[in-house]
Amino acid sequence: MDDRKQKLNHMMDHLEDFTKEYCDFLPADIPELFSFPTTVEFLRNHVSPNVPFVLRNGVSHWPAIKKWKNNQYLRVQMQDKMCTVAVTPNGYADAIVDDKFVLPEERTMPFTEFLDEMESPRESRVFYLQKQNNCLADEFSSLLNDVDTHIPWATDAIGDLPEAANFWLGDKRAVTSLHKDNYENIYCVIRGCKEFLLYPPVAVLWMPYETFQKSEYYFEDDEFKIKDLNAKVKWIPFDPEFPDFRKYPMLLQIRSYKVILKQGDVLYLPSLWFHHVRQSHSCIAVNYWYEMKYDGKYPFFYLMDKLGQLSISSTIKDTPESEEESESRSENSISGCHE
């Protein structure tokens, strides 16, 4: 073994040890709160250590909890206002399909027409309101009086208003593929339930980012087709619902969490946490993105990201699946949530 290879192996050993030690400091389960955290509690126990929590019934006092149960109320409030809808044949938008990163077809349609699709879903078309970019204020301003414009305990702690507030409503088949955001995310479920699968930031050491052709769906001749765009995208081909631990064995060593949010629940999802999301049919949620603080945490994460590029190229395997891996595959799979 040459000296360079030996040094690389030593580095890999240290990264594996670091990963395990990092996970040892994480809680065994995502903490649950049953009352609003104080500013000090939120900063000390969660923002500073970068640890999520679920606040049960955290927004149960919002008028939206009662009013948005009924689609008729939404129809009256929104009337024929236009909204931007992501449409796919299978629910996988912004995801890897046939070795390409495929965007959804975006359609602008009256909100009432979108609700018609929710109430009578078609087998080959999956509709999802997922525009983001502060769409709650831009496209759903008629509903603003039913929710808070920000989360007071988060705003007080972070010291600023959220950069964006987003509205989510969609088909139970819609899936948000594994990714991370540079935001402090406060996610509130108004109707139905959401299932999150979470991986801590240290997972970036072993996340298999690859470069894919950027493409998008379009609907023509009564079927979906894919067209290539003039761009490439780095994305994660690892699917937590069908994890390939033979190919990515270190991901088996990373502590992951499954979180189920029901009506009125709130998830604090810290910046740089990887998350994969499913939902019940016609689930409604609102989330708030607060800017993360770009302190020493960010260059540390960036360094892990760069080291991760070395680790992935050194650890990809094609070996038979062990019994332990098979059991983990079953435990980590998301079964879908029910109202």
ABEGO torsion letter per residue (X at the ends): XBAAAAAAAAAAAAAAAAAAAAAAABBABBBBBABBBBAAAAAAAAAAAGBBBBBBGAAAABAAAAAAABAAAAAAAAEABBBBBBBBAAGBBGBBBGGBBBBBBBBBBBAAAAAAAAABBBAABBBBBAAEGGAAAAAAAAAAAABBABBAAAAAAAGBBBABBBBBBBBAABBBBBBBBABBBBBBBABEBBBBBBBBAAAAAABBBBBBBBBBBBBBGGBBBBBBBBBBBBBBABBAABBBAAABAAAAABBBBBBBBBBGBBBBBBBGBBBBBBBBBGBBBBBBBBBBBBBAAAAAAAAAAAAAAAAAAAABBBBBBBAAAAAAAAAABBAEBBX
